[in-house]
Amino acid sequence: MDNGVTSVMGGVQRRGAGFAALGRRCLRASVCALAMLAASAPPCSAAPSPLIGREAPDFVLKGADGRNLRLSEYRGQVVLLNFWARWVGDVRPAMAALDRIDSTYRRAGLVVLGIGVDDDLQRSREFAEAMRVSYPILFDTGTDLGRRYLLQKMPMTVLVDRSGVIRYCNVGFKRGDERTYVDRIRELLRE
């Protein structure tokens, strides 16, 4: 009888060891899959912005042309806000990419607004002129708007839907971000 119990228990142990090995292989595969997903995810995806799903804070800012623009005037259109500063390294490629997006999707209902956040208004204006983008550039020399948009790093891009709700936020800019912007813009334009 002991032999029978031992052999049954031995079989269970061997089967248990097989299940454990299978579990370890599945765990390793899951960890690898998660690592690949994390590597391909956009930078904000790890910690979604608390702005997502909230109404975009309204503002009035003076544009490079001297006119005041109010965000709420664009209700009914998809709005892309890009907060930038002339001294931020990746602002030039971001502005160039947004200029291409603006020229492609403006007729479909997209509004791109660049918001220069800088204490030195004159240098910010000169920088904006040198960039020669076709979308409106606004200037914010205060801190209130940055606080309301939880601005910590730049450039920061915010997509606002037709009803004025923030639907996407991206901090920083790297090659390929414009593809994500275009995908999100297309979704919002179809709504």
Backbone hydrogen bonds in HBPLUS format (Angstrom, degrees):
<---DONOR---> <-ACCEPTOR-->    atom                        ^
c    i                          cat <-CA-CA->   ^        H-A-AA   ^      H-
h    n   atom  resd res      DA  || num        DHA   H-A  angle D-A-AA Bond
n    s   type  num  typ     dist DA aas  dist angle  dist       angle   num
A0005-VAL N   A0001-MET O   3.08 MM   4  6.35 164.8  2.10 157.5 161.0     1
A0006-THR N   A0002-ASP O   2.78 MM   4  5.92 160.0  1.81 151.1 157.7     2
A0007-SER N   A0003-ASN O   2.81 MM   4  6.01 162.2  1.84 149.8 154.6     3
A0008-VAL N   A0004-GLY O   2.93 MM   4  6.10 157.7  1.98 146.4 152.6     4
A0009-MET N   A0005-VAL O   2.80 MM   4  5.97 164.3  1.83 149.5 154.7     5
A0010-GLY N   A0006-THR O   2.64 MM   4  5.82 149.3  1.73 145.9 156.3     6
A0011-GLY N   A0007-SER O   2.85 MM   4  6.04 150.2  1.94 140.7 148.1     7
A0012-VAL N   A0008-VAL O   2.90 MM   4  6.22 154.1  1.97 148.0 155.4     8
A0013-GLN N   A0009-MET O   2.78 MM   4  6.02 155.7  1.84 147.8 155.1     9
A0014-ARG N   A0010-GLY O   2.84 MM   4  6.12 161.1  1.88 148.7 153.7    10
A0015-ARG N   A0011-GLY O   2.83 MM   4  6.01 163.8  1.86 148.7 153.7    11
A0016-GLY N   A0012-VAL O   2.68 MM   4  5.81 155.6  1.74 147.1 155.0    12
A0017-ALA N   A0013-GLN O   2.77 MM   4  6.03 151.2  1.85 148.6 156.4    13
A0018-GLY N   A0014-ARG O   2.95 MM   4  6.26 149.7  2.04 144.7 153.1    14
A0019-PHE N   A0015-ARG O   2.91 MM   4  6.26 155.7  1.96 150.9 157.4    15
A0020-ALA N   A0016-GLY O   2.88 MM   4  6.11 153.3  1.95 145.7 153.5    16
A0021-ALA N   A0017-ALA O   2.93 MM   4  6.18 157.7  1.98 147.4 152.8    17
A0022-LEU N   A0018-GLY O   2.92 MM   4  6.13 159.8  1.96 147.6 153.6    18
A0023-GLY N   A0019-PHE O   2.80 MM   4  5.99 156.0  1.85 146.9 154.0    19
A0024-ARG N   A0020-ALA O   2.87 MM   4  6.17 152.8  1.95 147.5 154.6    20
A0025-ARG N   A0021-ALA O   2.98 MM   4  6.27 155.9  2.04 148.4 154.6    21
A0026-CYS N   A0022-LEU O   2.90 MM   4  6.19 160.3  1.94 152.5 158.0    22
A0027-LEU N   A0023-GLY O   2.86 MM   4  6.03 156.6  1.91 147.2 154.0    23
A0028-ARG N   A0024-ARG O   2.91 MM   4  6.14 161.2  1.94 147.4 152.3    24
A0029-ALA N   A0025-ARG O   2.93 MM   4  6.17 161.3  1.96 149.6 154.8    25
A0030-SER N   A0026-CYS O   2.84 MM   4  6.04 155.0  1.90 148.0 155.2    26
A0031-VAL N   A0027-LEU O   2.89 MM   4  6.13 159.3  1.93 152.6 158.0    27
A0032-CYS N   A0028-ARG O   2.94 MM   4  6.19 159.7  1.99 149.9 155.6    28
A0033-ALA N   A0029-ALA O   2.93 MM   4  6.14 159.6  1.97 147.7 153.3    29
A0034-LEU N   A0030-SER O   2.91 MM   4  6.12 161.6  1.94 151.1 156.0    30
A0035-ALA N   A0031-VAL O   2.93 MM   4  6.11 154.3  2.00 146.7 154.0    31
A0036-MET N   A0032-CYS O   2.98 MM   4  6.26 154.3  2.05 148.6 155.1    32
A0037-LEU N   A0033-ALA O   2.97 MM   4  6.24 158.1  2.02 149.4 155.5    33
A0038-ALA N   A0034-LEU O   2.89 MM   4  6.08 161.8  1.92 150.5 155.4    34
A0039-ALA N   A0035-ALA O   3.00 MM   4  6.17 151.2  2.08 143.4 150.9    35
A0040-SER N   A0036-MET O   3.20 MM   4  6.40 141.9  2.35 141.7 150.6    36
A0040-SER N   A0037-LEU O   3.18 MM   3  5.29 128.3  2.46  97.0 110.0    37
A0041-ALA N   A0037-LEU O   3.07 MM   4  6.13 118.6  2.47 142.6 158.0    38
A0041-ALA N   A0038-ALA O   3.37 MM   3  5.18 150.0  2.47  94.8 103.2    39
A0045-SER N   A0042-PRO O   3.05 MM   3  5.57 157.7  2.10 119.7 126.7    40
A0047-ALA N   A0044-CYS O   3.20 MM   3  5.67 130.9  2.46 110.3 121.1    41
A0052-ILE N   A0049-SER O   3.19 MM   3  5.77 155.2  2.25 115.7 120.8    42
A0054-ARG N   A0051-LEU O   2.96 MM   3  5.52 160.1  2.00 142.1 142.7    43
A0053-GLY N   A0166-ILE O   2.76 MM 113  5.47 173.2  1.76 160.9 159.1    44
A0166-ILE N   A0054-ARG O   2.84 MM 112  5.70 171.3  1.85 165.6 162.6    45
A0056-ALA N   A0164-GLY O   2.81 MM 108  5.82 170.1  1.82 162.3 164.4    46
A0071-LEU N   A0059-PHE O   3.08 MM  12  5.75 150.7  2.17 151.0 160.1    47
A0061-LEU N   A0069-LEU O   2.98 MM   8  5.54 155.0  2.04 153.8 157.4    48
A0069-LEU N   A0061-LEU O   2.81 MM   8  5.54 163.4  1.84 156.3 159.2    49
A0139-PHE N   A0062-LYS O   3.08 MM  77  6.06 150.6  2.17 159.8 165.5    50
A0063-GLY N   A0067-ARG O   2.68 MM   4  5.36 164.1  1.70 153.6 158.7    51
A0066-GLY N   A0063-GLY O   2.92 MM   3  5.20 162.5  1.95 113.2 117.4    52
A0064-ALA N   A0137-ILE O   2.86 MM  73  5.70 137.8  2.04 164.6 167.7    53
A0073-GLU N   A0070-ARG O   3.10 MM   3  5.58 153.0  2.18 112.5 120.5    54
A0074-TYR N   A0071-LEU O   2.96 MM   3  5.81 169.2  1.97 129.0 132.7    55
A0075-ARG N   A0072-SER O   3.22 MM   3  5.39 160.4  2.26 113.0 112.3    56
A0077-GLN N   A0074-TYR O   2.98 MM   3  5.68 147.5  2.09 144.8 146.9    57
A0076-GLY N   A0162-ARG O   2.79 MM  86  4.26 146.2  1.90 133.4 138.8    58
A0078-VAL N   A0109-GLY O   3.17 MM  31  6.27 145.5  2.29 150.4 158.2    59
A0111-VAL N   A0078-VAL O   2.79 MM  33  6.17 150.7  1.88 158.8 168.1    60
A0079-VAL N   A0160-VAL O   2.97 MM  81  5.05 161.6  2.00 144.6 150.1    61
A0160-VAL N   A0079-VAL O   2.77 MM  81  5.05 165.8  1.79 157.9 162.3    62
A0080-LEU N   A0111-VAL O   2.76 MM  31  6.16 162.1  1.80 161.6 166.9    63
A0113-LEU N   A0080-LEU O   2.86 MM  33  6.21 164.7  1.88 168.7 170.2    64
A0081-LEU N   A0158-VAL O   2.79 MM  77  5.07 166.1  1.81 157.0 159.7    65
A0158-VAL N   A0081-LEU O   2.83 MM  77  5.07 159.5  1.88 148.9 155.4    66
A0082-ASN N   A0113-LEU O   2.96 MM  31  6.32 154.8  2.02 160.1 161.3    67
A0115-ILE N   A0082-ASN O   2.76 MM  33  5.88 171.0  1.77 151.1 150.0    68
A0083-PHE N   A0156-MET O   2.82 MM  73  5.13 160.1  1.86 158.9 156.9    69
A0156-MET N   A0083-PHE O   3.01 MM  73  5.13 150.3  2.10 136.8 145.9    70
A0084-TRP N   A0115-ILE O   2.94 MM  31  6.10 162.6  1.97 151.0 151.3    71
A0117-VAL N   A0084-TRP O   2.74 MM  33  5.91 167.8  1.75 172.1 176.5    72
A0088-VAL N   A0085-ALA O   3.11 MM   3  5.64 170.7  2.12 122.2 124.5    73
A0091-VAL N   A0088-VAL O   3.27 MM   3  5.67 163.5  2.29 120.6 121.4    74
A0094-ALA N   A0090-ASP O   3.35 MM   4  6.33 151.1  2.44 136.1 144.3    75
A0095-MET N   A0091-VAL O   2.89 MM   4  6.03 164.7  1.92 153.5 156.8    76
A0096-ALA N   A0092-ARG O   3.05 MM   4  6.26 160.3  2.09 153.2 158.7    77
A0097-ALA N   A0093-PRO O   2.99 MM   4  6.11 159.6  2.03 144.6 149.9    78
A0098-LEU N   A0094-ALA O   2.91 MM   4  6.14 158.8  1.96 151.4 157.6    79
A0099-ASP N   A0095-MET O   2.94 MM   4  6.09 142.6  2.08 141.6 151.4    80
A0100-ARG N   A0096-ALA O   3.19 MM   4  6.53 152.9  2.27 145.2 151.1    81
A0101-ILE N   A0097-ALA O   3.02 MM   4  6.34 158.6  2.06 148.3 154.5    82
A0102-ASP N   A0098-LEU O   2.81 MM   4  5.94 159.1  1.85 146.0 152.0    83
A0103-SER N   A0099-ASP O   3.03 MM   4  6.25 164.3  2.06 148.2 151.5    84
A0104-THR N   A0100-ARG O   3.12 MM   4  6.29 140.6  2.28 141.6 151.9    85
A0104-THR N   A0101-ILE O   3.19 MM   3  5.15 126.9  2.49  94.6 108.4    86
A0105-TYR N   A0101-ILE O   2.94 MM   4  6.07 161.1  1.98 159.2 163.0    87
A0106-ARG N   A0102-ASP O   2.95 MM   4  5.35 134.3  2.16 150.5 152.2    88
A0108-ALA N   A0105-TYR O   3.08 MM   3  5.14 135.7  2.28  99.3 112.1    89
A0110-LEU N   A0105-TYR O   3.20 MM   5  5.61 157.0  2.25 142.7 141.5    90
A0109-GLY N   A0106-ARG O   3.10 MM   3  5.47 162.0  2.13 110.9 116.6    91
A0114-GLY N   A0136-PRO O   2.97 MM  22  6.27 170.5  1.98 165.9 165.4    92
A0138-LEU N   A0114-GLY O   2.70 MM  24  6.00 167.1  1.71 162.4 166.1    93
A0116-GLY N   A0138-LEU O   2.79 MM  22  6.11 162.2  1.82 164.4 158.2    94
A0140-ASP N   A0116-GLY O   2.84 MM  24  6.01 171.7  1.85 170.6 167.9    95
A0124-SER N   A0120-ASP O   3.01 MM   4  6.20 154.6  2.08 153.2 161.3    96
A0125-ARG N   A0121-LEU O   2.87 MM   4  6.08 155.1  1.93 151.3 157.4    97
A0126-GLU N   A0122-GLN O   3.01 MM   4  6.29 161.7  2.04 150.4 155.1    98
A0127-PHE N   A0123-ARG O   2.96 MM   4  6.13 156.1  2.02 143.3 149.7    99
A0128-ALA N   A0124-SER O   2.97 MM   4  6.21 164.3  2.00 148.9 152.9   100
A0129-GLU N   A0125-ARG O   2.92 MM   4  6.18 160.1  1.96 153.7 159.0   101
A0130-ALA N   A0126-GLU O   3.00 MM   4  6.20 155.2  2.07 146.0 152.6   102
A0131-MET N   A0127-PHE O   3.04 MM   4  6.36 138.8  2.21 146.4 157.9   103
A0131-MET N   A0128-ALA O   3.18 MM   3  5.15 127.8  2.47  93.7 107.1   104
A0132-ARG N   A0129-GLU O   3.24 MM   3  5.36 137.2  2.44  99.4 110.3   105
A0147-ARG N   A0143-THR O   3.07 MM   4  6.26 151.1  2.16 147.2 155.1   106
A0148-ARG N   A0144-ASP O   2.96 MM   4  6.27 158.7  2.01 152.5 158.4   107
A0149-TYR N   A0145-LEU O   2.96 MM   4  6.21 142.6  2.10 149.5 159.5   108
A0151-LEU N   A0146-GLY O   2.76 MM   5  4.86 164.0  1.79 155.1 154.9   109
A0150-LEU N   A0147-ARG O   3.10 MM   3  4.90 160.7  2.14 102.3 106.7   110
A0172-GLY N   A0155-PRO O   2.65 MM  17  5.02 156.9  1.70 174.6 174.7   111
A0157-THR N   A0170-ASN O   2.80 MM  13  5.15 162.7  1.83 155.8 160.0   112
A0170-ASN N   A0157-THR O   2.82 MM  13  5.15 154.5  1.89 150.9 157.5   113
A0159-LEU N   A0168-TYR O   2.88 MM   9  5.05 164.4  1.90 141.0 144.4   114
A0167-ARG N   A0159-LEU O   2.82 MM   8  5.70 168.6  1.83 160.0 164.0   115
A0161-ASP N   A0165-VAL O   2.82 MM   4  5.41 166.6  1.84 153.9 151.8   116
A0164-GLY N   A0161-ASP O   2.97 MM   3  5.38 165.0  1.99 117.5 121.4   117
A0177-ASP N   A0174-LYS O   2.98 MM   3  5.78 167.3  1.99 149.0 151.0   118
A0179-ARG N   A0176-GLY O   3.08 MM   3  5.50 137.9  2.26 107.5 118.0   119
A0180-THR N   A0177-ASP O   3.02 MM   3  5.21 118.2  2.42 101.2 116.0   120
A0181-TYR N   A0177-ASP O   2.96 MM   4  6.33 158.8  2.00 153.4 160.0   121
A0182-VAL N   A0178-GLU O   2.91 MM   4  6.12 163.1  1.94 148.2 151.9   122
A0183-ASP N   A0179-ARG O   2.98 MM   4  6.23 161.0  2.02 147.4 152.4   123
A0184-ARG N   A0180-THR O   2.98 MM   4  6.21 167.4  2.00 156.1 158.9   124
A0185-ILE N   A0181-TYR O   2.77 MM   4  5.96 158.6  1.82 154.7 161.8   125
A0186-ARG N   A0182-VAL O   2.89 MM   4  6.04 165.9  1.91 154.3 157.3   126
A0187-GLU N   A0183-ASP O   3.12 MM   4  6.39 159.1  2.17 146.0 151.5   127
A0188-LEU N   A0184-ARG O   3.03 MM   4  6.30 164.3  2.05 151.1 154.8   128
A0189-LEU N   A0185-ILE O   2.84 MM   4  6.06 153.2  1.91 153.8 162.0   129
A0190-ARG N   A0186-ARG O   3.04 MM   4  6.22 140.6  2.20 144.4 153.8   130
A0190-ARG N   A0187-GLU O   3.22 MM   3  5.29 129.5  2.49  95.7 108.6   131
A0191-GLU N   A0188-LEU O   3.27 MM   3  5.27 143.5  2.41  95.8 105.8   132
